[in-house]
Amino acid sequence: MEISDHIKELCRERGWTYYELASQCGIAQSSLSTILNRGGDPSIKTLKKICAGFDISMTAFFAGIEKKNNDYSEIMEIYQSLGKTERKFAKVYLLGLACRKE
């Protein structure tokens, strides 16, 4: 998981728009847009402001990324161990959980 993806996820969890996050952080919306839409990594100073806006420490921010990466790795490891038919069922199940169509 990338920094920008984690920021987007934290916004979704809080029900915030990116405009609201920019306001909370005291950074320009254009700067936040560059980070989120172009995958740019923020400077340490900007990341500190983003974390302050979310009211979390940088340690907690990166721990969240690490946890997501570990979950992803575990899920992919399980998926890789499945046969072709089981993979198809797993995909349909996950799509159903996410309420999406194939």
The first five atom37 places (N, CA, C, CB, O) and aatype in JSON, in Angstrom:
{
  "aatype": [12, 6, 9, 15, 3, 8, 9, 11, 6, 10, 4, 1, 6, 1, 7, 17, 16, 18, 18, 6, 10, 0, 15, 5, 4, 7, 9, 0, 5, 15, 15, 10, 15, 16, 9, 10, 2, 1, 7, 7, 3, 14, 15, 9, 11, 16, 10, 11, 11, 9, 4, 0, 7, 13, 3, 9, 15, 12, 16, 0, 13, 13, 0, 7, 9, 6, 11, 11, 2, 2, 3, 18, 15, 6, 9, 12, 6, 9, 18, 5, 15, 10, 7, 11, 16, 6, 1, 11, 13, 0, 11, 19, 18, 10, 10, 7, 10, 0, 4, 1, 11, 6],
  "atom_mask": [
    [1, 1, 1, 1, 1],
    [1, 1, 1, 1, 1],
    [1, 1, 1, 1, 1],
    [1, 1, 1, 1, 1],
    [1, 1, 1, 1, 1],
    [1, 1, 1, 1, 1],
    [1, 1, 1, 1, 1],
    [1, 1, 1, 1, 1],
    [1, 1, 1, 1, 1],
    [1, 1, 1, 1, 1],
    [1, 1, 1, 1, 1],
    [1, 1, 1, 1, 1],
    [1, 1, 1, 1, 1],
    [1, 1, 1, 1, 1],
    [1, 1, 1, 0, 1],
    [1, 1, 1, 1, 1],
    [1, 1, 1, 1, 1],
    [1, 1, 1, 1, 1],
    [1, 1, 1, 1, 1],
    [1, 1, 1, 1, 1],
    [1, 1, 1, 1, 1],
    [1, 1, 1, 1, 1],
    [1, 1, 1, 1, 1],
    [1, 1, 1, 1, 1],
    [1, 1, 1, 1, 1],
    [1, 1, 1, 0, 1],
    [1, 1, 1, 1, 1],
    [1, 1, 1, 1, 1],
    [1, 1, 1, 1, 1],
    [1, 1, 1, 1, 1],
    [1, 1, 1, 1, 1],
    [1, 1, 1, 1, 1],
    [1, 1, 1, 1, 1],
    [1, 1, 1, 1, 1],
    [1, 1, 1, 1, 1],
    [1, 1, 1, 1, 1],
    [1, 1, 1, 1, 1],
    [1, 1, 1, 1, 1],
    [1, 1, 1, 0, 1],
    [1, 1, 1, 0, 1],
    [1, 1, 1, 1, 1],
    [1, 1, 1, 1, 1],
    [1, 1, 1, 1, 1],
    [1, 1, 1, 1, 1],
    [1, 1, 1, 1, 1],
    [1, 1, 1, 1, 1],
    [1, 1, 1, 1, 1],
    [1, 1, 1, 1, 1],
    [1, 1, 1, 1, 1],
    [1, 1, 1, 1, 1],
    [1, 1, 1, 1, 1],
    [1, 1, 1, 1, 1],
    [1, 1, 1, 0, 1],
    [1, 1, 1, 1, 1],
    [1, 1, 1, 1, 1],
    [1, 1, 1, 1, 1],
    [1, 1, 1, 1, 1],
    [1, 1, 1, 1, 1],
    [1, 1, 1, 1, 1],
    [1, 1, 1, 1, 1],
    [1, 1, 1, 1, 1],
    [1, 1, 1, 1, 1],
    [1, 1, 1, 1, 1],
    [1, 1, 1, 0, 1],
    [1, 1, 1, 1, 1],
    [1, 1, 1, 1, 1],
    [1, 1, 1, 1, 1],
    [1, 1, 1, 1, 1],
    [1, 1, 1, 1, 1],
    [1, 1, 1, 1, 1],
    [1, 1, 1, 1, 1],
    [1, 1, 1, 1, 1],
    [1, 1, 1, 1, 1],
    [1, 1, 1, 1, 1],
    [1, 1, 1, 1, 1],
    [1, 1, 1, 1, 1],
    [1, 1, 1, 1, 1],
    [1, 1, 1, 1, 1],
    [1, 1, 1, 1, 1],
    [1, 1, 1, 1, 1],
    [1, 1, 1, 1, 1],
    [1, 1, 1, 1, 1],
    [1, 1, 1, 0, 1],
    [1, 1, 1, 1, 1],
    [1, 1, 1, 1, 1],
    [1, 1, 1, 1, 1],
    [1, 1, 1, 1, 1],
    [1, 1, 1, 1, 1],
    [1, 1, 1, 1, 1],
    [1, 1, 1, 1, 1],
    [1, 1, 1, 1, 1],
    [1, 1, 1, 1, 1],
    [1, 1, 1, 1, 1],
    [1, 1, 1, 1, 1],
    [1, 1, 1, 1, 1],
    [1, 1, 1, 0, 1],
    [1, 1, 1, 1, 1],
    [1, 1, 1, 1, 1],
    [1, 1, 1, 1, 1],
    [1, 1, 1, 1, 1],
    [1, 1, 1, 1, 1],
    [1, 1, 1, 1, 1]
  ],
  "atom_positions": [
    [[0.84, -1.18, 0.0], [0.0, 0.0, 0.0], [0.88, 1.24, 0.0], [-0.95, 0.0, 1.21], [1.86, 1.33, 0.75]],
    [[0.53, 2.17, -0.83], [1.29, 3.41, -0.93], [0.73, 4.46, 0.04], [1.26, 3.95, -2.37], [-0.38, 4.33, 0.54]],
    [[1.52, 5.47, 0.28], [1.13, 6.56, 1.17], [-0.18, 7.18, 0.7], [2.23, 7.63, 1.25], [-1.09, 7.41, 1.5]],
    [[-0.28, 7.46, -0.6], [-1.49, 8.11, -1.12], [-2.72, 7.22, -0.92], [-1.32, 8.44, -2.61], [-3.8, 7.71, -0.6]],
    [[-2.56, 5.91, -1.11], [-3.68, 4.99, -0.91], [-4.14, 4.99, 0.54], [-3.3, 3.57, -1.35], [-5.33, 4.92, 0.83]],
    [[-3.18, 5.05, 1.45], [-3.52, 5.04, 2.88], [-4.23, 6.34, 3.27], [-2.25, 4.84, 3.74], [-5.16, 6.31, 4.08]],
    [[-3.81, 7.45, 2.72], [-4.47, 8.72, 2.99], [-5.92, 8.65, 2.49], [-3.71, 9.9, 2.31], [-6.84, 9.08, 3.19]],
    [[-6.11, 8.13, 1.29], [-7.46, 7.98, 0.75], [-8.32, 7.1, 1.64], [-7.41, 7.41, -0.67], [-9.49, 7.4, 1.89]],
    [[-7.74, 6.01, 2.11], [-8.47, 5.09, 2.98], [-8.87, 5.77, 4.29], [-7.62, 3.85, 3.25], [-9.99, 5.59, 4.77]],
    [[-7.96, 6.53, 4.88], [-8.27, 7.23, 6.12], [-9.39, 8.26, 5.91], [-7.02, 7.92, 6.66], [-10.23, 8.45, 6.78]],
    [[-9.4, 8.91, 4.75], [-10.49, 9.83, 4.44], [-11.82, 9.08, 4.34], [-10.2, 10.58, 3.12], [-12.83, 9.53, 4.87]],
    [[-11.81, 7.93, 3.64], [-13.04, 7.13, 3.51], [-13.55, 6.7, 4.88], [-12.79, 5.9, 2.63], [-14.75, 6.77, 5.15]],
    [[-12.64, 6.24, 5.74], [-13.03, 5.79, 7.08], [-13.7, 6.9, 7.87], [-11.81, 5.27, 7.83], [-14.61, 6.64, 8.66]],
    [[-13.25, 8.12, 7.67], [-13.79, 9.25, 8.42], [-14.94, 9.95, 7.71], [-12.69, 10.25, 8.69], [-15.6, 10.82, 8.27]],
    [[-15.18, 9.56, 6.45], [-16.23, 10.19, 5.67], [-15.86, 11.61, 5.24], [0.0, 0.0, 0.0], [-16.73, 12.45, 5.04]],
    [[-14.56, 11.84, 5.1], [-14.06, 13.18, 4.73], [-13.85, 13.27, 3.23], [-12.76, 13.5, 5.47], [-13.48, 12.29, 2.57]],
    [[-14.08, 14.46, 2.71], [-13.65, 14.76, 1.34], [-12.18, 15.16, 1.41], [-14.53, 15.89, 0.68], [-11.65, 15.44, 2.49]],
    [[-11.54, 15.2, 0.27], [-10.14, 15.62, 0.25], [-10.04, 17.11, 0.6], [-9.52, 15.35, -1.15], [-9.04, 17.56, 1.16]],
    [[-11.09, 17.86, 0.27], [-11.12, 19.27, 0.64], [-11.13, 19.42, 2.16], [-12.36, 19.96, 0.03], [-10.43, 20.26, 2.72]],
    [[-11.93, 18.57, 2.82], [-11.98, 18.61, 4.28], [-10.62, 18.26, 4.89], [-13.05, 17.65, 4.81], [-10.18, 18.89, 5.85]],
    [[-9.96, 17.26, 4.32], [-8.64, 16.89, 4.82], [-7.66, 18.05, 4.65], [-8.11, 15.64, 4.1], [-6.93, 18.39, 5.57]],
    [[-7.66, 18.66, 3.47], [-6.75, 19.79, 3.22], [-7.01, 20.9, 4.23], [-6.92, 20.32, 1.78], [-6.06, 21.52, 4.74]],
    [[-8.27, 21.16, 4.52], [-8.61, 22.19, 5.51], [-8.13, 21.81, 6.9], [-10.12, 22.43, 5.54], [-7.58, 22.64, 7.62]],
    [[-8.33, 20.55, 7.27], [-7.88, 20.06, 8.59], [-6.37, 20.14, 8.74], [-8.34, 18.61, 8.81], [-5.86, 20.42, 9.82]],
    [[-5.67, 19.91, 7.64], [-4.21, 19.85, 7.67], [-3.55, 21.22, 7.51], [-3.71, 18.94, 6.59], [-2.4, 21.41, 7.9]],
    [[-4.29, 22.15, 6.94], [-3.69, 23.44, 6.65], [-2.74, 23.4, 5.48], [0.0, 0.0, 0.0], [-1.76, 24.14, 5.43]],
    [[-3.06, 22.52, 4.51], [-2.25, 22.47, 3.29], [-3.14, 22.8, 2.1], [-1.57, 21.07, 3.11], [-4.36, 22.67, 2.17]],
    [[-2.52, 23.24, 1.03], [-3.27, 23.6, -0.17], [-3.91, 22.35, -0.78], [-2.35, 24.28, -1.2], [-3.31, 21.28, -0.82]],
    [[-5.14, 22.52, -1.24], [-5.83, 21.4, -1.85], [-5.08, 20.91, -3.09], [-7.27, 21.79, -2.22], [-5.1, 19.71, -3.4]],
    [[-4.42, 21.82, -3.79], [-3.65, 21.42, -4.98], [-2.48, 20.51, -4.58], [-3.13, 22.66, -5.72], [-2.15, 19.57, -5.31]],
    [[-1.87, 20.79, -3.45], [-0.77, 19.94, -2.97], [-1.29, 18.55, -2.62], [-0.08, 20.57, -1.75], [-0.67, 17.55, -2.97]],
    [[-2.42, 18.51, -1.93], [-3.02, 17.23, -1.57], [-3.44, 16.47, -2.82], [-4.23, 17.43, -0.64], [-3.27, 15.25, -2.91]],
    [[-3.99, 17.19, -3.78], [-4.41, 16.56, -5.04], [-3.24, 15.92, -5.76], [-5.08, 17.59, -5.94], [-3.37, 14.83, -6.31]],
    [[-2.09, 16.6, -5.76], [-0.89, 16.05, -6.4], [-0.49, 14.74, -5.73], [0.28, 17.06, -6.33], [-0.15, 13.77, -6.41]],
    [[-0.53, 14.72, -4.42], [-0.17, 13.51, -3.67], [-1.14, 12.38, -3.97], [-0.14, 13.79, -2.16], [-0.72, 11.25, -4.23]],
    [[-2.44, 12.68, -3.94], [-3.46, 11.64, -4.07], [-3.69, 11.17, -5.5], [-4.74, 12.13, -3.5], [-3.92, 9.98, -5.73]],
    [[-3.64, 12.08, -6.44], [-3.97, 11.72, -7.82], [-2.78, 11.35, -8.68], [-4.69, 12.84, -8.47], [-2.93, 10.64, -9.68]],
    [[-1.62, 11.81, -8.3], [-0.44, 11.5, -9.1], [0.51, 10.56, -8.38], [0.29, 12.78, -9.47], [1.59, 10.24, -8.88]],
    [[0.12, 10.13, -7.19], [0.94, 9.17, -6.45], [2.25, 9.73, -5.94], [0.0, 0.0, 0.0], [3.16, 8.98, -5.61]],
    [[2.34, 11.05, -5.87], [3.56, 11.66, -5.35], [3.68, 11.45, -3.86], [0.0, 0.0, 0.0], [2.68, 11.44, -3.15]],
    [[4.88, 11.28, -3.39], [5.11, 11.14, -1.96], [5.25, 12.53, -1.34], [6.36, 10.27, -1.67], [5.99, 13.37, -1.85]],
    [[4.52, 12.76, -0.24], [4.62, 14.07, 0.4], [5.95, 14.24, 1.12], [3.47, 14.26, 1.39], [6.6, 13.26, 1.48]],
    [[6.34, 15.47, 1.32], [7.53, 15.74, 2.13], [7.21, 15.35, 3.57], [7.97, 17.24, 2.03], [6.04, 15.18, 3.93]],
    [[8.23, 15.21, 4.38], [8.03, 14.89, 5.8], [7.17, 15.97, 6.46], [9.39, 14.76, 6.54], [6.27, 15.66, 7.25]],
    [[7.44, 17.21, 6.14], [6.68, 18.33, 6.7], [5.2, 18.21, 6.35], [7.25, 19.67, 6.2], [4.33, 18.4, 7.21]],
    [[4.91, 17.91, 5.09], [3.52, 17.77, 4.65], [2.87, 16.55, 5.29], [3.45, 17.67, 3.13], [1.71, 16.61, 5.7]],
    [[3.61, 15.44, 5.37], [3.07, 14.23, 5.99], [2.76, 14.47, 7.47], [4.05, 13.05, 5.82], [1.77, 13.96, 7.98]],
    [[3.6, 15.23, 8.15], [3.32, 15.57, 9.55], [2.02, 16.35, 9.66], [4.49, 16.39, 10.16], [1.23, 16.12, 10.57]],
    [[1.78, 17.27, 8.72], [0.54, 18.05, 8.72], [-0.66, 17.15, 8.45], [0.61, 19.17, 7.66], [-1.71, 17.3, 9.08]],
    [[-0.49, 16.21, 7.53], [-1.58, 15.28, 7.22], [-1.91, 14.42, 8.44], [-1.21, 14.38, 6.01], [-3.08, 14.23, 8.78]],
    [[-0.88, 13.91, 9.09], [-1.09, 13.1, 10.29], [-1.77, 13.93, 11.39], [0.24, 12.54, 10.81], [-2.66, 13.44, 12.08]],
    [[-1.34, 15.17, 11.54], [-1.97, 16.06, 12.53], [-3.44, 16.28, 12.18], [-1.22, 17.42, 12.6], [-4.29, 16.32, 13.07]],
    [[-3.74, 16.42, 10.9], [-5.12, 16.58, 10.47], [-5.97, 15.38, 10.82], [0.0, 0.0, 0.0], [-7.14, 15.51, 11.19]],
    [[-5.39, 14.19, 10.7], [-6.08, 12.96, 11.08], [-6.02, 12.7, 12.59], [-5.48, 11.77, 10.33], [-6.68, 11.79, 13.09]],
    [[-5.23, 13.49, 13.3], [-5.01, 13.33, 14.73], [-4.4, 11.97, 15.06], [-6.33, 13.5, 15.5], [-4.81, 11.28, 15.99]],
    [[-3.39, 11.61, 14.25], [-2.63, 10.38, 14.5], [-1.14, 10.71, 14.4], [-3.03, 9.24, 13.48], [-0.75, 11.71, 13.79]],
    [[-0.33, 9.88, 15.0], [1.12, 10.06, 14.9], [1.6, 9.49, 13.57], [1.85, 9.38, 16.1], [0.91, 8.71, 12.92]],
    [[2.8, 9.88, 13.18], [3.38, 9.3, 11.97], [3.63, 7.81, 12.16], [4.7, 10.02, 11.59], [3.52, 7.03, 11.22]],
    [[3.97, 7.42, 13.39], [4.17, 6.0, 13.69], [2.88, 5.22, 13.43], [4.63, 5.8, 15.15], [2.91, 4.16, 12.82]],
    [[1.76, 5.76, 13.91], [0.47, 5.1, 13.69], [0.12, 5.07, 12.2], [-0.64, 5.81, 14.49], [-0.44, 4.1, 11.71]],
    [[0.45, 6.15, 11.5], [0.18, 6.21, 10.06], [0.9, 5.07, 9.33], [0.62, 7.58, 9.48], [0.29, 4.33, 8.56]],
    [[2.2, 4.94, 9.59], [2.97, 3.9, 8.91], [2.66, 2.5, 9.42], [4.45, 4.17, 9.07], [2.79, 1.53, 8.67]],
    [[2.24, 2.38, 10.68], [1.81, 1.08, 11.19], [0.57, 0.62, 10.44], [1.53, 1.14, 12.72], [0.4, -0.57, 10.17]],
    [[-0.31, 1.56, 10.1], [-1.5, 1.22, 9.32], [-1.15, 0.71, 7.94], [0.0, 0.0, 0.0], [-1.78, -0.23, 7.44]],
    [[-0.16, 1.31, 7.32], [0.31, 0.84, 6.0], [0.89, -0.55, 6.12], [1.35, 1.81, 5.41], [0.6, -1.42, 5.3]],
    [[1.73, -0.77, 7.13], [2.36, -2.07, 7.32], [1.32, -3.15, 7.56], [3.34, -2.02, 8.49], [1.44, -4.26, 7.03]],
    [[0.3, -2.85, 8.36], [-0.75, -3.83, 8.63], [-1.48, -4.19, 7.35], [-1.75, -3.28, 9.68], [-1.74, -5.36, 7.09]],
    [[-1.79, -3.19, 6.53], [-2.47, -3.46, 5.27], [-1.61, -4.31, 4.35], [-2.85, -2.15, 4.57], [-2.11, -5.22, 3.69]],
    [[-0.31, -4.02, 4.31], [0.6, -4.8, 3.47], [0.66, -6.24, 3.95], [2.0, -4.19, 3.47], [0.7, -7.17, 3.13]],
    [[0.68, -6.45, 5.27], [0.71, -7.81, 5.81], [-0.58, -8.55, 5.5], [0.94, -7.78, 7.32], [-0.54, -9.73, 5.13]],
    [[-1.73, -7.88, 5.64], [-3.01, -8.49, 5.31], [-3.05, -8.88, 3.84], [-4.18, -7.54, 5.63], [-3.48, -9.98, 3.49]],
    [[-2.6, -7.99, 2.98], [-2.58, -8.25, 1.55], [-1.7, -9.46, 1.24], [-2.08, -7.02, 0.79], [-2.09, -10.34, 0.47]],
    [[-0.53, -9.51, 1.84], [0.39, -10.62, 1.6], [-0.22, -11.95, 2.03], [1.71, -10.39, 2.33], [-0.09, -12.95, 1.33]],
    [[-0.87, -11.94, 3.18], [-1.49, -13.17, 3.68], [-2.62, -13.63, 2.76], [-2.03, -12.96, 5.11], [-2.74, -14.82, 2.46]],
    [[-3.44, -12.69, 2.32], [-4.55, -13.03, 1.43], [-4.02, -13.57, 0.11], [-5.44, -11.8, 1.19], [-4.55, -14.56, -0.41]],
    [[-3.0, -12.94, -0.43], [-2.44, -13.41, -1.7], [-1.79, -14.78, -1.56], [-1.41, -12.4, -2.23], [-1.85, -15.6, -2.48]],
    [[-1.17, -15.03, -0.43], [-0.56, -16.34, -0.18], [-1.64, -17.42, -0.17], [0.21, -16.34, 1.16], [-1.45, -18.49, -0.75]],
    [[-2.75, -17.14, 0.48], [-3.86, -18.1, 0.52], [-4.42, -18.29, -0.89], [-4.98, -17.62, 1.48], [-4.66, -19.42, -1.32]],
    [[-4.63, -17.2, -1.61], [-5.17, -17.26, -2.96], [-4.27, -18.11, -3.87], [-5.33, -15.84, -3.54], [-4.75, -18.92, -4.65]],
    [[-2.97, -17.9, -3.76], [-2.02, -18.64, -4.59], [-2.07, -20.14, -4.32], [-0.61, -18.12, -4.36], [-1.73, -20.94, -5.2]],
    [[-2.47, -20.53, -3.12], [-2.52, -21.96, -2.78], [-3.77, -22.65, -3.31], [-2.44, -22.13, -1.26], [-3.87, -23.88, -3.26]],
    [[-4.73, -21.88, -3.81], [-5.98, -22.45, -4.3], [-5.85, -22.97, -5.72], [-7.08, -21.41, -4.23], [-5.0, -22.52, -6.5]],
    [[-6.71, -23.92, -6.03], [-6.79, -24.41, -7.4], [-7.61, -23.44, -8.25], [0.0, 0.0, 0.0], [-8.16, -22.47, -7.74]],
    [[-7.68, -23.72, -9.55], [-8.36, -22.82, -10.49], [-9.82, -22.6, -10.11], [-8.26, -23.37, -11.9], [-10.3, -21.46, -10.12]],
    [[-10.53, -23.65, -9.78], [-11.95, -23.54, -9.43], [-12.14, -22.77, -8.13], [-12.58, -24.93, -9.3], [-13.01, -21.9, -8.03]],
    [[-11.3, -23.08, -7.14], [-11.4, -22.38, -5.86], [-11.09, -20.89, -6.02], [-10.45, -23.01, -4.83], [-11.7, -20.06, -5.35]],
    [[-10.14, -20.56, -6.9], [-9.82, -19.14, -7.14], [-11.02, -18.41, -7.72], [-8.62, -19.01, -8.09], [-11.3, -17.26, -7.37]],
    [[-11.73, -19.09, -8.62], [-12.91, -18.48, -9.22], [-13.96, -18.2, -8.14], [-13.5, -19.39, -10.33], [-14.54, -17.11, -8.11]],
    [[-14.21, -19.17, -7.27], [-15.16, -18.98, -6.18], [-14.71, -17.86, -5.23], [-15.34, -20.29, -5.4], [-15.52, -17.06, -4.78]],
    [[-13.43, -17.82, -4.95], [-12.9, -16.79, -4.05], [-13.11, -15.41, -4.66], [-11.39, -17.03, -3.77], [-13.48, -14.46, -3.96]],
    [[-12.88, -15.29, -5.95], [-13.05, -14.0, -6.62], [-14.51, -13.56, -6.57], [-12.58, -14.08, -8.08], [-14.8, -12.4, -6.27]],
    [[-15.42, -14.48, -6.88], [-16.85, -14.15, -6.85], [-17.26, -13.75, -5.43], [-17.71, -15.35, -7.35], [-18.02, -12.8, -5.25]],
    [[-16.77, -14.47, -4.44], [-17.08, -14.16, -3.04], [-16.59, -12.76, -2.67], [-16.46, -15.22, -2.11], [-17.32, -11.98, -2.07]],
    [[-15.35, -12.46, -3.02], [-14.79, -11.14, -2.69], [-15.52, -10.02, -3.42], [-13.31, -11.1, -3.04], [-15.75, -8.96, -2.84]],
    [[-15.88, -10.25, -4.66], [-16.67, -9.25, -5.4], [-18.01, -9.03, -4.73], [-16.87, -9.7, -6.86], [-18.5, -7.9, -4.67]],
    [[-18.6, -10.1, -4.23], [-19.88, -9.99, -3.53], [-19.72, -9.19, -2.24], [0.0, 0.0, 0.0], [-20.57, -8.36, -1.91]],
    [[-18.65, -9.44, -1.51], [-18.39, -8.67, -0.29], [-18.22, -7.18, -0.59], [-17.15, -9.21, 0.42], [-18.66, -6.32, 0.17]],
    [[-17.58, -6.9, -1.71], [-17.34, -5.51, -2.09], [-18.53, -4.91, -2.85], [-16.07, -5.42, -2.96], [-18.5, -3.75, -3.24]],
    [[-19.59, -5.72, -3.05], [-20.8, -5.28, -3.75], [-20.49, -4.78, -5.16], [-21.5, -4.19, -2.96], [-21.03, -3.78, -5.61]],
    [[-19.61, -5.5, -5.83], [-19.23, -5.13, -7.2], [-19.57, -6.28, -8.14], [-17.73, -4.77, -7.3], [-19.67, -7.43, -7.73]],
    [[-19.74, -5.92, -9.41], [-19.97, -6.94, -10.44], [-18.67, -7.18, -11.18], [-21.09, -6.51, -11.42], [-17.83, -6.29, -11.3]],
    [[-18.53, -8.39, -11.66], [-17.32, -8.78, -12.4], [-17.25, -8.12, -13.74], [-17.25, -10.26, -12.58], [-16.3, -8.34, -14.49]]
  ]
}
